[in-house]
Amino acid sequence: MRPPLSGQVVTAIAPHAAPPAAARRRRAAWLAVTALALGLGTGLALRTSDAPSPATPLPVAGRPALVELGSTKCASCAAMQPVLAVLRTAGDGRLDVRVIDVFQQREAIRQWNVRAIPTQVLRDGRGRELERHVGFISGDDIHRTFARHGIAFDRPGASLGQ
């Protein structure tokens, strides 16, 4: 910046200074409108579907169940698939393992109160929810969770997954 000439007034705004009040109000209004539009769009996307969804599979009565609510488009959901495959073989079928793709069965979001994916819902043999977990969970942690509630099933090998 060149030095001011005599009689010239120099004003500078520091790069970290707050914007004028009018600019702050415009920015706040723009953010509010954008958030509202995104919220409405998300709400509509969760309520509409191109095709009718098949009925949500429910766990088999009398057996403890693990219900995985996720999607094929989710990295953590994909990481859960090998763990779920091992759990399906655990205990000779005494644990009912179900996977629900919430993008294909959108009504499951509301039915199962899904806030994020993947969500695992652990239920006892009477269908009561024991616990729920959001994100990746190892097979060993799933086994320990059921054991904490007095439900045991065989583990095929030393580990049920990472």
N, C-alpha and C positions, 0 to 999 in steps of 0.2 A: 504494500500500500504506500502510495506516495504521500509525502507530508502535506498538510493543508496549506492553502494559500492564506495570506493575511485576510482576516475578516470572514473566512469561510468556516461554517460550523460542521463538525464531523460527528456523525452518529454511527455507531456500529452495534450490531446485535451479535452477541457471543453465540457460537454454534450450539451451545447447550442451554441457551435461554428459553424460557417458556414462550410459546407462540401467543400472539395477542388474543384477547378474550373472544373476539368474533370468530377467529380461526378455530379456537378450542370448541366453541359451540357447534360450528359446522362439522367438525370432525366427530364430535359426540353424536350429533344427529345422524351422520352418515353411518357410524358404527351401529347405532340402534336400529336403523332401517335394514342394514345388512344382516345383523343378528336375527331380526324378525323374519326376514326373507329366508335365511338359512334354516331357521327353526321350523317355519311352515313347510318348507320343502322337505326337510327331514321327516316331519310328522306325516306328510302325505306319502312319502316313499315307504314309511313303515306301515301305512294303512292300506296301500294299494298293491296289487300284484297283477302281472300280465296274465297269469293263468291261475285257476283255482289250486289251492295248496292241498296236498293229501293230508289225511288225518294225522295228527301228531302221535307217534307211537308211544304208548305208555308202558312202563315197566310191568313185568309179570308179577302178579300177586303172589305173596308167599316167599319171594326171594329178595334179598337186598339188591339195590340197583345203583348204578352210576349212570347218570344222564349227562352227556356232553352236549352242550349247546354252542355251536360254532359255525364255521363255514369253510369251504374249500379254498377260499380266497384269503384266508388269514394265516400268517406264518406260525403263530403260536398254536393255532388249531391243527395245522399240518404236523407240527412237532408232536402233538398229542397222539396222533394216529398209531405209531408203533407201540406206545404205552397201552392204548386201548386194545390193540390186537393181542398183546400178551395177557391183559386182564380178562379178555373173553375166554381164554383157555384156562384161567386160574380156577381152581376149585371144582373142576368137572362140571361147569355150568351152574354152580350155585350162586354166582354173581351175574346179574342181568346187566349187560352193558349196552346202552343205546346212544346213538349219535343223531342229533337233529341239526340240520343245516338251516339256520335262521333266515337265510336269504331265500331259500326255497319254500320254507314254511314260516312265513312272516307272523302268523298268529301265535307262534310259539314264543315270540318276544314278550307278548303280553301275558300269555298263559303261564310262562315260567319266570316272569319278572326279571328278564335279562337286562342288565345295565351295560355290560361289556362282554366281549367274547375273547377266548373261550370261557364259558362258565360251566363248572362241573357241579351237579347236584347229587349228593349222596343220600340215598333213602334206605330205610329199613324194610323188612319184609312186609310190613303193614302199609307201606306207602308214605310213611311220615318222613319229612325231610330231616336228616340228621345235621348236615352241614352243607355249605356251598363254598366253592372256591372260584376265583376269577384269575385267569392266566394259566400258564403251564404248571403242571403238578406232576411229580414223579409217581411211578407205580408204587414205590415203597411208601411214599407219603400217603397215598390213597389207602394202602393196606393198613398203615398205622392209624389213620383216621377211623376206618371201620372198626379196627381192634379197640380203639378208645371207647367205642359205643357197644362193645361186647360182641361184635360180629367178626368171625374169623373164617377165612377160606384159605385153601392151599396156595402156596406160591410156587410156580414152576421154575425152580432155580433160586439162586441167591438174590437176584435182583429183578424187580418188575419194570425196570426202565430208569433212565436217568432223571 
